[in-house]
């Protein structure tokens, strides 16, 4: 019998040899990294190590400093924003909208809060609800238009035709007998947000079923909302609304609202148009209201007179502006788009008794040229916040400072930064919770 020639070992392609060599090299590095960063009783990968280092850095950044300094990274680190979404926007009460957006039964407006698709809708029973904008069948959006009325047409899922009433009830399922007797319409309505409530027309919501009642959350800010919105008990009407983006971290606009210190410098040109210096034209008081804050211009006038211009921030994402001369107020909702950009939605409202068409046109025009996205104050602030966001990216190791008024107590002149520190205390409270 002839000998069987030995099998020839096939040549390994060069590309494969290089791949194997690289794999062995990275395997050795992996073992070395694991040895350098051991945990008791086990080893961890470099990815776990770097994740833990990143979390350690975030923890250091969000620690409340009593000296008024703040780490820049809370305005620039995407990982911080991820925590803000989970720990603040999904735990605290946030502004959804205003009742005047949905005045009639069936009126609805699409919303996106903390990345979640929602609908603010006035039901056939007259109640304002906040529900998730998702079909219970295969998850499609059911409200496609940005706003509309579904009193007669219902919300109709464009995917398979499931229909929901303005109250959120499932009222029609095509070929329903295909599911069997176990399927009951009343168990498959639109899912409501964990909590929602209204206060003086402002619609609030919380993703957290264990959040404290809204009135307790607002605390001492309720008095200031009363003053700005329904201090005389009168109903309000929607005059105008805006939606625009600003190239800055969402917290910058909250900070700016509670910061009177910037007014003479950022808005000085507007004061000059009226022939006065900004320093001479400003007087007021800044207050901290727990996690909320306000600035009252024209110091010393009693609240009951309703002749004080007021700027208030409600934690986490709301500002309220009351203009005494025009007897109108604006609500501003701030929603982070990403760590470097925010979307601002603004509603301008006025007392129903003075809301004639002519008066409202004058109000809208006056507000647009001052606080609108292209107005004098609005454009000044947007431009300045963009510059601040760019400056925040400087990796220079220097924190930013908000220490004015630290030695003077909770109330001081308009240029102190007490209100900003109150907001930061609220931010730290939520960010440091598990």
C-alpha positions as CSV (number, residue, x, y, z in Angstrom):
1,X,0.0,0.0,0.0
2,X,1.4,3.3,-1.0
3,X,2.0,5.8,1.7
4,X,-0.5,8.6,2.0
5,X,1.2,11.9,1.5
6,X,0.8,14.1,4.6
7,X,-1.9,16.8,4.3
8,X,-0.4,20.1,3.3
9,X,-1.0,22.9,5.8
10,X,-2.8,25.7,3.8
11,X,-1.1,29.1,3.8
12,X,-2.8,31.7,6.1
13,X,-3.6,34.8,4.1
14,X,-1.6,37.8,5.2
15,X,-4.7,39.8,6.2
16,X,-5.8,37.0,8.5
17,X,-2.3,36.8,10.1
18,X,-2.4,40.5,10.8
19,X,-5.9,40.2,12.3
20,X,-4.8,37.4,14.6
21,X,-1.7,39.3,15.7
22,X,-3.8,42.3,16.5
23,X,-6.2,40.2,18.4
24,X,-3.4,38.7,20.6
25,X,-2.0,42.2,21.2
26,X,-5.3,43.6,22.3
27,X,-6.0,40.5,24.4
28,X,-2.8,41.1,26.3
29,X,-3.6,44.8,26.8
30,X,-7.1,43.8,28.0
31,X,-5.6,41.5,30.6
32,X,-3.1,44.1,31.7
33,X,-5.8,46.8,32.1
34,X,-7.9,44.4,34.1
35,X,-5.0,43.7,36.4
36,X,-4.4,47.4,36.9
37,X,-8.0,48.1,37.9
38,X,-9.1,45.2,40.1
39,X,-12.3,45.1,42.1
40,X,-12.6,42.9,45.2
41,X,-13.3,39.4,44.2
42,X,-13.5,40.0,40.5
43,X,-12.0,41.8,37.5
44,X,-13.5,44.5,35.4
45,X,-13.1,45.5,31.8
46,X,-11.5,48.7,30.7
47,X,-14.9,49.8,29.6
48,X,-16.2,49.4,33.1
49,X,-13.2,51.3,34.4
50,X,-13.7,54.3,32.1
51,X,-17.4,54.3,32.7
52,X,-16.7,54.5,36.5
53,X,-14.2,57.2,36.0
54,X,-16.7,59.2,33.9
55,X,-19.4,58.8,36.6
56,X,-16.9,59.9,39.2
57,X,-16.2,63.0,37.2
58,X,-19.9,63.7,36.9
59,X,-20.4,63.1,40.7
60,X,-17.7,65.7,41.4
61,X,-19.3,68.2,39.0
62,X,-22.8,68.0,40.4
63,X,-21.7,68.4,44.0
64,X,-23.1,71.6,45.5
65,X,-20.4,74.1,46.4
66,X,-21.2,76.6,49.1
67,X,-18.8,79.2,47.6
68,X,-20.9,79.8,44.5
69,X,-18.6,78.1,42.0
70,X,-19.9,75.6,39.4
71,X,-18.1,73.2,37.2
72,X,-18.3,74.0,33.5
73,X,-18.9,70.4,32.5
74,X,-22.5,70.5,33.7
75,X,-23.2,72.7,30.7
76,X,-21.2,70.8,28.2
77,X,-21.1,67.1,29.1
78,X,-23.7,64.9,27.3
79,X,-23.5,62.4,30.1
80,X,-24.7,65.1,32.5
81,X,-27.7,65.8,30.2
82,X,-28.6,62.1,30.2
83,X,-28.7,62.2,34.0
84,X,-30.8,65.4,33.9
85,X,-33.4,63.8,31.7
86,X,-33.7,60.7,34.0
87,X,-33.3,62.4,37.4
88,X,-34.9,65.8,36.8
89,X,-37.2,65.9,33.8
90,X,-38.6,62.4,34.6
91,X,-38.8,62.9,38.4
92,X,-39.9,66.5,39.0
93,X,-43.0,68.3,37.8
94,X,-42.5,69.9,34.4
95,X,-44.5,72.3,32.4
96,X,-46.5,70.7,29.6
97,X,-48.4,73.7,28.2
98,X,-51.3,76.0,29.0
99,X,-55.1,75.3,29.0
100,X,-55.7,78.1,26.5
101,X,-54.0,76.0,23.8
102,X,-57.0,73.6,24.0
103,X,-60.0,75.8,24.6
104,X,-62.7,73.4,23.2
105,X,-63.5,69.7,23.8
106,X,-61.5,67.7,21.4
107,X,-58.7,70.3,20.9
108,X,-55.3,68.8,21.2
109,X,-51.6,69.8,20.8
110,X,-48.7,67.4,20.3
111,X,-45.9,67.7,22.9
112,X,-42.4,66.2,23.4
113,X,-41.1,66.3,26.9
114,X,-37.9,64.5,28.0
115,X,-37.9,62.8,24.6
116,X,-41.4,61.3,25.2
117,X,-44.2,61.8,22.7
118,X,-47.2,63.2,24.5
119,X,-50.6,64.8,23.7
120,X,-52.3,67.6,25.7
121,X,-56.0,67.2,24.9
122,X,-59.2,68.6,26.3
123,X,-61.6,65.6,26.6
124,X,-65.3,65.5,25.6
125,X,-65.9,65.9,29.3
126,X,-64.0,69.2,29.4
127,X,-61.1,67.9,31.3
128,X,-57.5,68.6,30.2
129,X,-55.5,65.4,30.0
130,X,-51.9,64.5,29.1
131,X,-51.6,61.1,27.4
132,X,-48.8,59.3,25.6
133,X,-48.9,59.7,21.8
134,X,-48.6,56.0,21.0
135,X,-51.1,53.4,19.8
136,X,-51.7,50.5,22.1
137,X,-51.6,48.1,19.1
138,X,-48.2,48.5,17.4
139,X,-46.9,51.8,18.9
140,X,-47.4,54.3,16.0
141,X,-48.2,57.9,16.8
142,X,-51.9,58.5,16.8
143,X,-51.8,62.3,16.7
144,X,-49.9,63.1,13.5
145,X,-50.7,66.8,13.1
146,X,-49.1,69.3,15.5
147,X,-52.5,70.4,16.7
148,X,-56.2,69.9,15.8
149,X,-59.6,68.8,17.1
150,X,-60.6,65.1,17.4
151,X,-64.1,65.6,19.0
152,X,-65.8,64.2,15.9
153,X,-63.0,62.4,14.1
154,X,-61.2,60.7,17.1
155,X,-57.5,59.9,17.1
156,X,-57.1,57.4,14.3
157,X,-53.9,55.4,14.2
158,X,-52.6,55.6,10.6
159,X,-51.1,52.1,10.8
160,X,-54.1,49.8,11.5
161,X,-57.0,52.1,12.1
162,X,-57.5,51.9,15.9
163,X,-59.5,54.8,17.0
164,X,-59.4,56.7,20.4
165,X,-61.7,59.3,21.7
166,X,-60.7,62.7,23.0
167,X,-61.0,61.1,26.5
168,X,-58.4,58.5,25.5
169,X,-60.8,55.6,25.3
170,X,-60.3,53.0,22.6
171,X,-63.6,53.2,20.7
172,X,-63.0,51.2,17.5
173,X,-60.9,48.2,16.5
174,X,-61.1,47.0,12.9
175,X,-62.0,43.3,12.6
176,X,-62.1,43.1,16.4
177,X,-63.3,39.5,16.5
178,X,-59.8,38.4,15.4
179,X,-58.6,38.9,19.0
180,X,-61.1,36.8,20.8
181,X,-63.1,37.5,24.0
182,X,-60.1,38.3,26.1
183,X,-59.6,41.6,24.3
184,X,-61.6,44.4,25.9
185,X,-61.6,47.9,24.5
186,X,-61.7,49.5,28.0
187,X,-58.4,48.0,28.9
188,X,-56.6,49.4,25.9
189,X,-57.1,53.1,26.0
190,X,-54.3,55.7,25.5
191,X,-51.9,55.6,28.5
192,X,-52.1,58.7,30.7
193,X,-49.0,60.4,32.1
194,X,-48.3,59.2,35.6
195,X,-49.5,62.5,37.0
196,X,-50.8,65.7,35.5
197,X,-52.5,68.8,37.1
198,X,-53.2,72.4,36.4
199,X,-52.5,75.6,38.3
200,X,-53.9,78.9,37.2
201,X,-54.2,77.5,33.6
202,X,-50.7,76.1,33.5
203,X,-50.6,72.4,32.7
204,X,-48.0,70.5,34.6
205,X,-47.1,66.8,34.3
206,X,-44.8,64.3,36.0
207,X,-43.5,60.9,34.8
208,X,-43.0,60.0,38.4
209,X,-46.1,58.4,40.1
210,X,-44.5,59.1,43.5
211,X,-43.9,62.8,42.9
212,X,-45.4,65.1,45.6
213,X,-48.6,66.9,44.8
214,X,-48.2,69.9,42.5
215,X,-49.3,72.5,45.0
216,X,-46.6,71.2,47.4
217,X,-44.0,71.2,44.7
218,X,-44.7,74.8,43.7
219,X,-44.5,75.8,47.4
220,X,-44.0,79.6,47.9
221,X,-43.9,80.1,44.1
222,X,-47.7,79.8,44.1
223,X,-48.1,83.3,45.4
224,X,-46.0,84.7,42.6
225,X,-47.8,82.7,40.0
226,X,-51.1,84.0,41.3
227,X,-49.7,87.5,41.0
228,X,-48.5,87.1,37.5
229,X,-51.4,85.0,36.1
230,X,-54.7,85.4,38.0
231,X,-54.0,87.8,40.8
232,X,-57.4,89.3,40.2
233,X,-59.2,86.0,39.7
234,X,-59.9,86.7,36.0
235,X,-59.6,84.2,33.2
236,X,-56.9,84.6,30.6
237,X,-56.8,84.2,26.8
238,X,-54.0,83.3,24.5
239,X,-52.7,86.3,22.6
240,X,-49.8,84.8,20.7
241,X,-47.2,82.0,20.8
242,X,-43.7,81.4,19.6
243,X,-41.3,78.4,19.2
244,X,-37.6,78.8,18.5
245,X,-34.2,77.3,19.2
246,X,-31.2,78.8,21.1
247,X,-27.6,77.4,20.7
248,X,-27.0,77.0,24.4
249,X,-27.4,74.5,27.2
250,X,-31.0,74.6,28.6
251,X,-29.8,75.8,32.1
252,X,-28.3,78.9,30.7
253,X,-31.7,80.5,29.9
254,X,-32.9,79.6,33.4
255,X,-29.8,81.2,34.9
256,X,-30.2,84.3,32.6
257,X,-33.8,84.8,33.7
258,X,-32.8,85.0,37.4
259,X,-29.7,87.2,36.6
260,X,-30.4,90.9,36.8
261,X,-26.6,91.6,36.8
262,X,-26.4,91.3,33.0
263,X,-29.1,93.7,32.1
264,X,-27.1,97.0,31.9
265,X,-24.5,95.3,29.7
266,X,-26.4,92.9,27.4
267,X,-29.4,95.2,27.0
268,X,-27.7,98.6,27.4
269,X,-28.4,99.6,23.8
270,X,-32.1,99.4,24.4
271,X,-32.0,101.7,27.4
272,X,-29.9,104.1,25.3
273,X,-32.8,104.4,22.8
274,X,-34.8,105.9,25.6
275,X,-32.1,108.3,26.6
276,X,-31.3,106.7,30.0
277,X,-28.4,104.7,31.3
278,X,-29.2,101.1,32.2
279,X,-27.8,101.5,35.7
280,X,-30.1,104.5,36.4
281,X,-33.1,102.8,35.0
282,X,-33.0,99.7,37.1
283,X,-34.2,99.0,40.6
284,X,-35.6,95.8,42.1
285,X,-35.3,92.8,44.4
286,X,-34.1,89.3,43.7
287,X,-35.6,86.5,45.7
288,X,-35.1,82.8,46.1
289,X,-38.2,80.7,46.6
290,X,-36.8,77.3,47.5
291,X,-35.7,75.8,44.2
292,X,-37.6,78.6,42.4
293,X,-36.7,82.2,42.1
294,X,-37.8,85.7,41.0
295,X,-36.7,89.2,40.3
296,X,-39.1,92.1,40.9
297,X,-38.4,95.3,39.1
298,X,-39.5,98.6,40.8
299,X,-38.6,97.8,44.4
300,X,-40.9,98.6,47.3
301,X,-44.4,98.5,45.7
302,X,-46.8,96.1,47.3
303,X,-47.8,93.0,45.3
304,X,-51.5,93.8,45.5
305,X,-50.9,96.9,43.2
306,X,-50.0,94.6,40.3
307,X,-47.6,97.3,39.0
308,X,-44.3,95.5,39.4
309,X,-42.6,93.8,36.5
310,X,-41.8,90.3,37.6
311,X,-39.5,87.6,36.1
312,X,-39.8,84.3,37.8
313,X,-38.2,80.9,37.2
314,X,-40.0,77.7,38.3
315,X,-37.7,74.6,38.6
316,X,-36.8,73.0,36.4
317,X,-37.8,74.4,33.0
318,X,-40.3,77.3,33.3
319,X,-39.9,81.1,33.3
320,X,-42.8,83.5,33.8
321,X,-42.6,87.2,32.8
322,X,-45.3,89.7,33.9
323,X,-45.4,93.1,32.2
324,X,-47.3,95.5,34.4
325,X,-47.7,98.3,31.8
326,X,-49.3,96.0,29.2
327,X,-51.1,93.8,31.8
328,X,-49.8,90.7,30.1
329,X,-47.6,87.8,30.9
330,X,-45.6,85.3,29.1
331,X,-44.8,81.7,30.0
332,X,-41.6,80.2,28.6
333,X,-41.0,76.5,28.5
334,X,-37.4,75.4,28.0
335,X,-36.7,71.9,26.6
336,X,-33.2,70.5,26.0
337,X,-32.6,69.3,22.5
338,X,-29.0,68.2,23.2
339,X,-26.3,69.4,25.5
340,X,-25.6,72.5,23.3
341,X,-29.1,73.4,22.2
342,X,-32.5,74.1,23.6
343,X,-36.0,74.7,22.2
344,X,-38.1,77.5,23.7
345,X,-41.8,77.6,23.5
346,X,-43.5,80.8,24.7
347,X,-47.1,81.7,25.3
348,X,-48.3,85.3,25.6
349,X,-51.5,85.7,27.7
350,X,-53.7,88.6,28.8
351,X,-56.9,89.1,31.0
352,X,-60.0,88.2,29.1
353,X,-61.8,91.5,29.9
354,X,-59.1,93.5,28.2
355,X,-58.4,91.1,25.3
356,X,-60.1,93.0,22.5
357,X,-58.7,92.3,19.1
358,X,-57.0,95.7,18.8
359,X,-55.5,95.5,22.3
360,X,-54.2,92.0,21.7
361,X,-52.6,93.1,18.4
362,X,-50.8,95.9,20.3
363,X,-49.7,93.5,23.0
364,X,-48.4,90.9,20.5
365,X,-46.5,93.6,18.6
366,X,-45.0,95.1,21.7
367,X,-44.0,91.7,23.0
368,X,-42.5,90.6,19.7
369,X,-40.2,93.6,19.4
370,X,-39.0,93.1,22.9
371,X,-39.1,89.5,24.1
372,X,-39.8,87.7,20.9
373,X,-37.1,85.5,19.3
374,X,-36.1,88.5,17.1
375,X,-36.9,91.2,19.6
376,X,-34.5,93.5,21.4
377,X,-34.2,91.6,24.7
378,X,-34.8,88.1,23.1
379,X,-32.2,88.5,20.4
380,X,-29.7,90.0,22.8
381,X,-30.1,87.1,25.3
382,X,-29.9,84.4,22.6
383,X,-26.7,85.8,21.1
384,X,-25.1,86.2,24.6
385,X,-26.1,82.6,25.6
386,X,-24.5,81.3,22.4
387,X,-21.3,83.0,23.4
388,X,-21.5,81.6,26.9
389,X,-22.0,78.1,25.6
390,X,-18.9,78.4,23.4
391,X,-16.9,79.8,26.3
392,X,-18.0,77.0,28.5
393,X,-16.2,74.6,26.3
394,X,-12.8,76.1,27.2
395,X,-10.9,73.2,28.9
396,X,-9.1,75.6,31.3
397,X,-10.0,74.1,34.6
398,X,-11.6,77.3,35.9
399,X,-15.2,76.9,37.3
400,X,-17.9,79.6,36.7
401,X,-19.0,81.8,39.5
402,X,-22.4,82.8,40.9
403,X,-21.5,84.2,44.4
404,X,-23.0,87.7,44.4
405,X,-25.1,88.2,47.6
406,X,-23.7,85.2,49.5
407,X,-23.0,87.4,52.5
408,X,-26.3,89.3,52.5
409,X,-29.0,86.7,53.1
410,X,-31.9,85.5,50.9
411,X,-32.9,88.9,49.6
412,X,-30.8,91.6,48.1
413,X,-30.7,94.0,45.2
414,X,-31.5,93.0,41.6
415,X,-27.9,92.2,40.7
416,X,-27.4,89.4,43.3
417,X,-27.3,85.7,42.4
418,X,-29.3,84.2,45.2
419,X,-32.0,82.9,42.9
420,X,-29.5,81.2,40.7
421,X,-28.1,79.4,43.7
422,X,-31.6,78.4,44.7
423,X,-32.1,76.8,41.3
424,X,-28.7,75.1,41.6
425,X,-29.7,73.7,45.0
426,X,-32.8,72.1,43.4
427,X,-30.6,70.8,40.5
428,X,-28.2,69.2,43.0
429,X,-31.1,67.8,45.1
430,X,-32.5,65.8,42.1
431,X,-29.2,65.0,40.5
432,X,-27.8,63.4,43.7
433,X,-30.8,61.1,44.2
434,X,-30.6,57.5,43.3
